[in-house]
Amino acid sequence: MAVQKPSIPKGTRDFSPAEMARRNFILDTIKTVYKLYGFQQIETPAMEILNP
């Protein structure tokens, strides 16, 4: 019996540690500027269930 490798959902991807460092730097800079202008952060679901 062959072991199956888990697959990631279509439309998603993984980021390497180097990519995450760059990504976090950019996002942190954006968040800092947004806060200067009074914006507040919210969080919404990244994925939703689709009903056929």
CYANA upper distance limits for C-alpha pairs under 8 A (distance plus 0.5 A):
  8 ILE  CA     12 THR  CA      7.23
  8 ILE  CA     13 ARG  CA      7.86
 15 PHE  CA     19 GLU  CA      6.27
 15 PHE  CA     20 MET  CA      6.53
 16 SER  CA     20 MET  CA      6.64
 17 PRO  CA     21 ALA  CA      6.71
 18 ALA  CA     22 ARG  CA      7.02
 19 GLU  CA     23 ARG  CA      6.51
 20 MET  CA     24 ASN  CA      6.33
 21 ALA  CA     25 PHE  CA      6.68
 22 ARG  CA     26 ILE  CA      6.83
 23 ARG  CA     27 LEU  CA      6.64
 24 ASN  CA     28 ASP  CA      6.31
 25 PHE  CA     29 THR  CA      6.68
 26 ILE  CA     30 ILE  CA      6.79
 27 LEU  CA     31 LYS  CA      6.62
 28 ASP  CA     32 THR  CA      6.64
 29 THR  CA     33 VAL  CA      6.91
 30 ILE  CA     34 TYR  CA      6.64
 31 LYS  CA     35 LYS  CA      6.62
 32 THR  CA     36 LEU  CA      7.02
 33 VAL  CA     37 TYR  CA      7.39
 34 TYR  CA     38 GLY  CA      7.08
 34 TYR  CA     39 PHE  CA      5.91
 34 TYR  CA     40 GLN  CA      8.39
 35 LYS  CA     39 PHE  CA      5.72
 35 LYS  CA     40 GLN  CA      7.30
